[in-house]
Amino acid sequence: MCGFTGFYNFKDTFETNNHAILEMIAIQKHRGPDDSGIIGINTLNKNFQAIASQQEADFQSPKNLLFGFNRLSILDLSPNGHQPMVSPDEQVILMMNGEIYNAFDFKEDLIQKGHTFKSTSDTEIVLHLYLEYGMEGMISKLNGMFALVIYDFKLETLFLARDRFGIKPLYILQEDNRLAFASEMKSFKKLPNFKFEADYTRLDEFLLFRNLINTTLFKNITNCRPGTFLTIRNQKIESHVFYDINSEGKNPIALNQSYEKLEDALQKSVKSQMMSDVKLGCQLSGGVDSSLVTYYAAQNLPKGNLETVSIIFKDQRFSEEKYIDFVAQKLDLQAHKYEMNAEYYFDVIEKAIWHFEHPLNHPNTIGIYLLSQEAKKQVTVLLSGEGADEALAGYSRFVRAKENKIFTKPFFGGLKRNLNHAFDYLSYALHQEKKMIMETAFGSITTAKALRPTFQLTMAIADRTQTLKNLNGSLNLRQRKYELLTYLPDLLMRQDKMSMAHSIENRVPFLDNEMVTTALNIKEEALIANHNHKIESKKVLKDIAAEKFGEPFAYRDKMGFGIPLRSFMSSEVFQEKWETTIQPNIVKRGLFEVIEVSKWVKNVAYATPEQLDAIWLLFGFEIWAKQYLD
C-alpha cells in the first residue's frame, strides 16, 4: 500500500520543474515512507522524464502531466518495485496503491506469452496484464484493493481506476484547465493557484448520515466511484463501469450448503491476503468478524506467531476485553492491548481529522488511530473485519427490515422525539424502503433541524433513495447491496486514513471478490433466522464462530466498537475546548445554530444519544473547517 498524486494541465500549460509535485508527495509521505518517485510527461511531444523526488530540480523540457508516488514496501522490498513503473517499451507508465491478491496467478501465463519481469511485485504483473489485455481486460481480472493511474502514449489516454468496493481512495479534482488526482486530498493544497472551497449543497445529507457517497464537502472534488475507471483524452473525461453490484446474488446457495460455502470462501480469502514480505497481524476487536479473520490467519502461521492489536476501555460497558482475551488464549496469540482515555482522545483529534480530511464520521475513528499508532511498533500489515456486517446482514436493522413491524415501541419513541416534525417522520417510518435508508442515519430530523433550521429531509435522502431504487433482488439482498454502496465506503476510508497515518496497510478479507459473491448468494433464510427463540442477524457466520469459539461467544449481543462519548465529553478538557474555541468559531461561521447544542454540552450527563452525536459532529466539523477552509 502506498500513496500517489499527480495533475494534468490542459490548454498548453506546462511545468518546468518538480516543485509542485514534490510538495504534493511530501504532504502525504506517511502513506509511503520507504521510497518516492516522480515522472514528468509531455503528452504532446510524447516524452517523459524521471526526476529527483527528494529535492527540487528542473525538467529538461516542459511537462504537462505529473506523476508522484510514495511507497510503503510490502511485496518485493527491493528497488525493483519502484514506482511510477514504466513498461519495457516505455509506452505505458503506471502507479498503483493497494494489493492484488491474485496477481501471481497470471504471472506464469504472461511469461509464456513472452513477458519478462525484473521484480516480484504485484504492481509489475498488473502493468504487464495491461500491456497484454488492455484496460478492460486487465481490470476485470483483478482481485484486490487498488487505486490505479495509467498513462498510455499510444492511446494518448490517462486512465484512473478504483477497486470494486472503494477500499482504496482515489480523489479527483476537476477544474477548467486542470485535472488532479490523489490518494489524499491534502495533496491538492500544494497545487499552484488552488485553495479548498466548501461545497455545502449536500450539507443536509451530511448532517443526517455523517458521510457523502463518493463525493466530498469540497467544491470540484469527488472520490472516484468504486468499480469504475475514467478515461481522459483530449480534455474529455468519460466514466466506464467494470463492476456492477447488481451482477451479484443471481446464483442462490442452498441453505444446507451456506455454512460450508461461506467458510471455504473466508478461509481462502484470509489465506490469499496474508501474502507479505513484511510482518503481518490482525486487528482484533473481540467481535465475531475480526475473531474469525484472526482464527483463519492463525491457521496459516506457526502456532503462537500471530500478533493482534486491540483497543480497550476502563469502562466495561464499552470494552470487549474479556472476549479479546478469550480469543487470544484459545488461538495462542501474541496479543497487544492498548487503553484509550479522554485525554488521549482529545489530544489527537485534530491530527486524526487532518488525516481523515472530513469531519470524523464515527467517534471510534480515534480508536483506530490509536490502534494503528501502536500496531506500527509490531507489524506493517493488519487484517480487519470490515464488510461482514454489510454483505452478510449483520446489523440489527436487517432483522427489523425482515420483521417490518410498524406500530412498535421504537416507532412511538421516534414519533415522540420528532413530534414537531411528525409529517417528515411518518413519511419514512411508514414507508419500508425509506425506513431502511433512515436506519443508517446517525441523527434524527429533530436534531438536524436544531443544528440547521433550513434542513430538508427530502434533499438529505434523495440520492440514497435513487441508489436503493436502482438495486435488484429481494428486499434483503437489496438492503445488503445498498449498505455496501452507501454505509461501508466511509468505514473503509476511516480504516485507510487512520492506518496510513502511521504507515500501516489495512486489508479486508470479507471484501475479497469471491467472498462478496458468495456472501450475496447466501439466502436471507440463512442470515436472518431463529436461534434459541430469538431472530439473529448474519446467523450462518455466527454458526461458524460458534463452532470455533462456542455459542455464548458467537451469540452475545453485538457491541460494535463503541466509545464512551458521554464520559469523554464530561471531561474538563472537552468542556473547556468547546467553550473557548469550538462554540465561538461555529457562531462566526454561521452555518449552524449552537444555542440548543450548547445547552446539551452543559448538561451532557442528561443528553440523549442523538444529542451526543450532534455535539460530536459540530466539534469535528469546526476543527475540519479551520484546518482546510480557513
URDAWO-V775996 format. One record per residue. PSI is psi in degrees with one decimal (* if undefined). Layout:
PSI
PSI
This chain:
146.1
-160.1
144.0
166.2
169.2
174.7
153.6
110.8
130.3
173.5
47.0
36.8
129.2
155.4
137.3
-10.7
178.9
13.1
-53.1
-49.8
-30.8
-44.1
-32.3
-37.8
-28.9
-37.1
-17.1
33.3
-27.1
-24.1
-21.8
82.2
-5.2
-27.1
155.3
156.0
145.9
135.2
133.2
137.5
136.3
106.3
-20.4
-46.6
-3.6
55.8
164.2
163.4
125.9
133.9
165.6
138.7
7.1
-21.4
164.6
144.7
155.8
144.9
149.9
-30.7
155.0
148.2
146.8
-3.8
121.1
132.9
132.7
139.4
138.8
129.0
129.3
107.2
120.9
-49.7
130.9
90.4
-3.1
168.9
-11.5
-18.0
11.7
142.0
156.8
144.6
134.2
137.1
157.1
-33.8
2.6
28.5
-10.5
134.9
132.1
144.1
138.7
130.3
121.8
-163.3
138.5
108.8
-20.6
11.8
-42.8
-11.6
-23.7
-9.6
-45.9
-41.4
-38.9
-38.7
-41.8
-30.3
1.3
1.6
142.5
148.6
144.4
-4.9
174.6
31.0
152.5
-26.7
-42.1
-34.9
-41.1
-41.1
-44.9
-29.0
-39.1
-44.6
-33.4
-40.5
-7.1
178.2
-52.9
-42.3
-41.1
-51.9
-26.0
-17.7
-15.7
131.7
104.2
-164.3
131.6
152.6
132.5
142.7
128.1
134.3
127.7
113.2
-38.6
-41.4
-9.5
44.1
137.6
129.9
138.1
131.7
149.7
145.6
171.5
-39.7
5.4
36.4
-37.5
140.2
150.6
91.7
140.8
126.2
120.4
117.9
172.2
-41.8
13.6
144.6
130.9
156.9
152.0
153.3
-27.3
136.8
-26.1
-22.5
-31.7
-23.7
-30.1
2.8
143.3
136.4
43.1
142.0
136.0
134.5
139.8
145.0
104.8
16.6
-23.5
30.4
-33.7
-42.9
-42.9
-40.9
-38.6
-42.4
-10.0
8.5
164.8
138.7
109.9
21.9
-174.1
176.7
10.5
144.8
136.9
10.1
125.9
165.6
119.3
130.6
128.7
145.1
16.9
160.2
149.7
145.0
135.0
113.0
130.8
40.5
10.2
129.1
126.3
143.4
138.6
131.2
124.5
-10.5
126.9
120.0
-18.5
-9.5
-9.4
158.8
18.2
-1.4
73.6
138.8
134.4
143.3
-40.9
-2.9
-3.7
-46.1
-53.1
-44.7
-42.5
-45.0
-40.9
-44.4
-42.5
-42.0
-45.2
-39.8
-48.1
-43.8
-44.5
-29.6
5.5
5.2
126.1
144.7
7.7
172.0
137.3
143.9
-167.7
146.3
109.9
110.8
-18.5
-6.0
174.7
-47.5
-53.8
-29.6
-38.0
-41.1
-43.6
-40.1
-49.2
-31.2
-41.7
-30.9
-22.2
6.8
156.3
145.4
131.3
3.6
-16.6
131.7
141.7
155.5
134.1
153.1
134.7
166.4
153.0
-39.9
108.7
-16.3
-21.0
0.8
132.8
33.4
-38.9
-31.6
-35.0
-46.0
-38.7
-47.4
-43.2
-41.5
-43.4
-36.6
2.7
57.0
156.2
89.6
129.7
122.9
139.9
130.2
136.3
136.1
173.9
-36.9
-46.6
-43.4
-51.0
-14.6
-33.8
-0.6
-36.1
-38.6
-43.3
-41.6
-37.8
-43.4
-36.4
-30.3
7.9
163.5
136.2
132.5
-32.3
137.8
-30.4
1.7
-36.4
-32.5
-40.1
-31.3
-47.7
-44.0
-44.8
-38.6
-44.4
-32.6
-33.3
-23.4
-16.6
-43.1
172.3
-20.9
135.2
135.0
140.1
176.8
15.6
145.1
-21.6
-45.1
-31.3
-48.5
-27.1
19.9
57.5
-19.8
151.3
-22.8
-23.7
-35.4
-44.8
-36.4
-37.7
-42.9
-35.0
45.1
143.6
-65.5
71.4
174.8
-44.8
-35.1
-49.5
-31.4
-43.1
-39.2
-40.9
-43.2
-27.3
29.2
-35.4
-9.3
43.9
-37.3
-48.0
-43.2
-48.1
-25.4
-25.8
-32.2
-25.9
7.3
113.7
-45.8
-40.1
-32.8
-38.1
-40.5
-46.6
-17.4
-23.6
3.2
150.5
-30.6
178.6
170.3
-40.2
-46.7
-36.8
-43.1
-26.7
-35.5
-36.2
94.7
-23.6
2.2
134.9
120.2
-42.0
-38.3
-39.8
-33.2
4.6
-53.1
-37.7
-35.5
-42.0
-38.8
-47.7
-39.7
-32.7
-5.6
146.7
170.0
-174.6
168.4
-43.8
-42.5
-41.6
-39.4
-41.3
-43.3
-41.9
-43.8
-35.8
-32.2
-28.0
-33.4
-41.1
-41.4
-40.8
-31.0
-36.5
-38.4
-36.2
-47.7
-46.2
-51.3
-41.7
-35.7
-42.9
-19.2
-25.7
22.0
44.9
131.9
127.2
130.3
149.6
88.4
-27.2
-11.1
16.0
145.2
-52.5
-31.6
-45.3
-41.2
-45.0
-47.1
-43.7
-9.6
-8.1
132.6
154.3
-37.6
-24.4
-15.2
-46.6
97.6
164.1
136.9
117.3
47.8
23.0
135.6
123.4
153.3
161.2
50.3
-41.7
-35.0
-37.3
-33.8
-41.2
-43.3
-37.1
-37.0
-31.5
-39.6
-3.8
152.1
-41.8
-33.5
-48.0
-33.6
19.6
164.8
138.4
128.6
-38.3
-171.1
77.4
160.8
133.0
71.1
-44.0
-44.3
-45.2
-39.8
-14.7
-12.0
153.6
-39.1
-40.3
-48.1
-40.2
-42.9
-38.9
-48.1
-38.2
-26.3
-57.6
-55.6
-49.2
-37.2
-34.0
-41.7
-44.6
-37.8
-31.5
15.5
-33.1
151.7
133.6
-2.7
-52.0
-42.2
-40.4
-33.4
-41.3
-39.1
-44.7
-28.3
45.3
-25.1
-24.6
5.2
144.7
162.3
-38.3
-37.9
-38.0
-43.2
-38.7
-41.4
-46.9
-43.4
-49.1
-36.9
-50.0
-36.5
-43.5
-39.8
-44.4
-46.4
-39.5
-40.0
-40.6
-20.0
-28.6
*
